[in-house]
Amino acid sequence: MTTEATAAAPLKMQNAETKPKRAPRVLTLEQFRRRYSEREDGYKYEFDNGIVEKSPSNINAKQLYIVKKLNRRFIQTQAFASGDELTPEVEQITAPNQSRRPDLSYWPSSKIKQGDETVSGFIIEIISPTDNYLKVNKKLREYFKAGVKVVWQIVPEEQTVYVYTSPTKVIICEGDTVCSAAPVVPDFEIAAKDIFIK
């Protein structure tokens, strides 16, 4: 037995040594947009200082009901009546070398007509169990630094919505607590429990 164990150990070490880690390939924002902006393969591609970040698209069949609930509520707002939209995964340049695709974002009709590439004032992220806390928090800070006014982080597994109006000011919404998109879309309000009812 000792001989077999000893013989196997160098083999494992040898395999580990033959697979060196590759440094991530650094791209420009222009290269990233050319290669990844139009991909539709079930993944979401974001860009952070030259590095492409690939993650499963959060808006999947299991979470589509959340998007439906939010859109059904949004069409009852004055913003929608004025031609504004709540749209999935629109690219937003949060810094000169950063591109993000929030799960949903609010766009006034004036920005849509102009093809304005600034960030949205109101962003919604649906947090999945595979999301990394540090990355989620980093993106939150990026959004506010870029000029976003309200960020909702929806956590289906907890049936909780974290409503941020700054990186440090948050209202935790559960059950009957009302989530609000004020001051960006003042009449877009919904009780947390209503977001999660299938």
Secondary structure, DSSP 8 states (H G I E B T S, - for coil): -HHHHHHHHHHHHHHHHTS---------HHHHHHHHTT--SSEEEEEETTEEEEEE-S--TTTHHHHHHHHHHHTTSHHHHTT-EEEES--EEEETTEEE--SEEEE-HHHHHHT--S--SEEEEE--TTS-HHHHHHHHHHHHHHT--EEEEEETTTTEEEEEEETTEEEEE-TT-EEEETTTEEEEEEEHHHHH--
